[in-house]
Amino acid sequence: MKKFTIATAAALSIVLSGGVHAQSVGEKTGVNSVLGVAPTTADFVKQAALSDLTEIETSKLAQQRGDADAKAFAAQMVADHSKTSEELKTMVSGDAKAALPTALDEAHQAKVTKLRDAKAEDFTADYASMQVSAHKDAVSLFERYAKGGEDAKLKEWAGKTLPKLQHHLEMAQNLNKKK
């Protein structure tokens, strides 16, 4: 049964992957991640940019509302994700295959809103938990693109950026353990 499920999911991912600029269903639903399938260039760029935007927005909130540990972690996230945003922007400017989002989509905005609305006593724990989840997703995205991405320049960048994201994940997990 498990082979059938994985085969079905793989087939769905291939059949339902959308157009060049739309995010593929396989990436949107997480099927590609489960199967270890590399995202398309358009999906990679969109998700990397949305991840950075979300990290920056939630970390700015943490700089205001978090405890001392969260504030220190958040400052590092704002600095590092601002840097990767600029690097990504430089690499894809004028590339018709990959459009950079300029604002958060509904799902990512909901995460920011949820954190903004968190009770003061829950904020740091909510932020830490959100960071663990976000960095697991980012590590998966960058690992898969570094291994099988279609754009050589972005593939190399994903591979170079991956260790920093893995370090962020470790830091987020340590922050989460404290909470």
C-alpha positions as CSV (number, residue, x, y, z in Angstrom):
1,M,0.0,0.0,0.0
2,K,2.8,2.4,0.8
3,K,4.4,2.0,-2.6
4,F,1.1,2.7,-4.2
5,T,0.7,5.8,-2.1
6,I,4.1,7.1,-3.0
7,A,3.7,6.3,-6.7
8,T,0.3,8.0,-6.7
9,A,1.7,11.1,-5.0
10,A,4.6,11.2,-7.5
11,A,2.2,10.9,-10.4
12,L,0.0,13.6,-8.9
13,S,3.0,15.8,-8.5
14,I,4.0,15.4,-12.1
15,V,0.5,15.7,-13.6
16,L,-0.6,18.6,-11.5
17,S,2.5,20.8,-11.6
18,G,1.3,24.0,-12.9
19,G,2.6,26.6,-15.3
20,V,6.0,28.3,-15.2
21,H,5.0,31.2,-12.9
22,A,2.3,29.4,-10.8
23,Q,3.5,27.3,-7.9
24,S,3.2,23.7,-8.7
25,V,0.8,21.6,-6.7
26,G,3.5,19.2,-5.8
27,E,5.5,22.0,-4.1
28,K,2.4,23.7,-2.6
29,T,1.1,20.5,-1.0
30,G,4.5,19.3,0.2
31,V,4.4,16.2,-2.0
32,N,7.7,17.1,-3.6
33,S,9.4,17.5,-0.3
34,V,8.2,14.1,0.9
35,L,9.4,12.5,-2.3
36,G,12.6,14.5,-2.4
37,V,11.8,16.0,-5.8
38,A,13.6,19.2,-6.7
39,P,11.4,22.2,-7.1
40,T,11.2,24.0,-10.4
41,T,13.2,27.2,-10.7
42,A,10.0,29.2,-10.4
43,D,8.9,27.3,-7.3
44,F,12.3,27.6,-5.7
45,V,12.6,31.3,-6.3
46,K,9.1,32.0,-5.0
47,Q,9.4,29.8,-1.9
48,A,12.9,31.1,-1.1
49,A,11.8,34.7,-1.4
50,L,8.6,34.1,0.7
51,S,10.6,32.3,3.3
52,D,13.0,35.3,3.6
53,L,10.2,37.8,3.7
54,T,8.4,35.8,6.4
55,E,11.6,35.3,8.4
56,I,12.3,39.0,8.3
57,E,8.7,40.0,9.3
58,T,8.4,37.5,12.1
59,S,11.9,38.3,13.4
60,K,11.1,42.0,13.4
61,L,8.2,41.2,15.7
62,A,10.4,39.1,17.9
63,Q,12.9,41.9,18.2
64,Q,10.1,44.0,19.7
65,R,8.2,41.4,21.7
66,G,10.5,38.4,22.4
67,D,12.7,37.7,25.4
68,A,16.4,38.3,25.3
69,D,17.2,35.0,23.6
70,A,14.5,35.5,21.0
71,K,15.7,39.1,20.3
72,A,19.3,37.9,19.7
73,F,18.2,35.1,17.4
74,A,15.8,37.5,15.6
75,A,18.5,40.0,14.9
76,Q,20.6,37.3,13.3
77,M,17.6,36.2,11.2
78,V,16.8,39.7,10.0
79,A,20.5,40.2,9.0
80,D,21.0,36.8,7.3
81,H,17.6,36.7,5.5
82,S,18.0,40.3,4.3
83,K,21.3,39.3,2.8
84,T,20.0,36.2,1.1
85,S,17.0,38.2,-0.2
86,E,19.4,40.6,-1.9
87,E,21.5,37.8,-3.3
88,L,18.4,36.1,-4.7
89,K,17.1,39.4,-6.2
90,T,20.5,39.9,-7.9
91,M,20.5,36.4,-9.5
92,V,16.9,36.5,-10.8
93,S,16.5,40.1,-11.9
94,G,15.2,40.0,-15.5
95,D,14.8,36.2,-15.5
96,A,11.5,35.4,-17.2
97,K,11.5,31.9,-15.6
98,A,11.4,33.1,-12.0
99,A,9.4,36.0,-10.7
100,L,10.2,37.3,-7.2
101,P,7.1,38.0,-5.0
102,T,7.0,41.5,-3.7
103,A,4.7,40.7,-0.8
104,L,3.7,37.7,1.4
105,D,1.1,35.4,0.0
106,E,-2.0,34.5,2.1
107,A,-0.4,31.5,3.8
108,H,2.7,33.3,4.9
109,Q,0.8,36.5,5.9
110,A,-1.3,34.3,8.1
111,K,1.8,33.1,10.0
112,V,2.9,36.7,10.6
113,T,-0.6,37.7,11.7
114,K,-0.8,34.7,14.1
115,L,2.5,35.7,15.7
116,R,1.5,39.4,15.8
117,D,-1.7,38.4,17.7
118,A,0.1,36.0,20.1
119,K,-0.4,36.7,23.8
120,A,2.7,38.2,25.4
121,E,3.3,35.2,27.6
122,D,3.2,32.9,24.5
123,F,5.0,35.0,22.0
124,T,8.6,33.6,22.4
125,A,7.5,30.0,22.5
126,D,5.3,30.6,19.4
127,Y,8.1,32.4,17.6
128,A,10.6,29.6,18.4
129,S,8.3,26.9,17.2
130,M,7.5,28.8,14.0
131,Q,11.2,29.2,13.4
132,V,11.9,25.5,13.7
133,S,9.2,24.7,11.2
134,A,10.2,27.4,8.8
135,H,13.8,26.4,8.8
136,K,13.0,22.7,8.3
137,D,11.0,23.7,5.2
138,A,13.8,26.0,4.0
139,V,16.5,23.3,4.5
140,S,14.4,20.9,2.5
141,L,13.8,23.4,-0.3
142,F,17.4,24.3,-0.6
143,E,18.7,20.7,-0.3
144,R,16.4,19.6,-3.0
145,Y,17.2,22.4,-5.4
146,A,21.0,22.1,-4.7
147,K,20.8,18.4,-5.7
148,G,18.4,18.6,-8.7
149,G,17.7,22.2,-9.6
150,E,17.6,23.3,-13.3
151,D,19.4,26.6,-13.1
152,A,23.1,26.1,-12.5
153,K,23.7,29.5,-10.9
154,L,20.8,29.1,-8.5
155,K,21.7,25.5,-7.8
156,E,25.2,26.5,-6.8
157,W,23.8,29.4,-4.6
158,A,21.4,27.0,-2.9
159,G,24.2,24.7,-2.1
160,K,26.3,27.5,-0.7
161,T,23.4,28.9,1.4
162,L,22.3,25.5,2.8
163,P,24.9,25.3,5.6
164,K,23.7,28.7,7.0
165,L,20.1,27.5,6.9
166,Q,21.0,24.3,8.7
167,H,22.8,26.4,11.3
168,H,19.7,28.5,11.6
169,L,17.6,25.4,12.2
170,E,20.0,24.2,15.0
171,M,19.7,27.7,16.5
172,A,15.9,27.7,16.3
173,Q,15.8,24.2,17.8
174,N,17.9,25.4,20.7
175,L,15.7,28.4,21.2
176,N,12.7,26.2,21.1
177,K,14.2,23.9,23.8
178,K,14.6,26.8,26.1
179,K,10.9,27.7,25.8
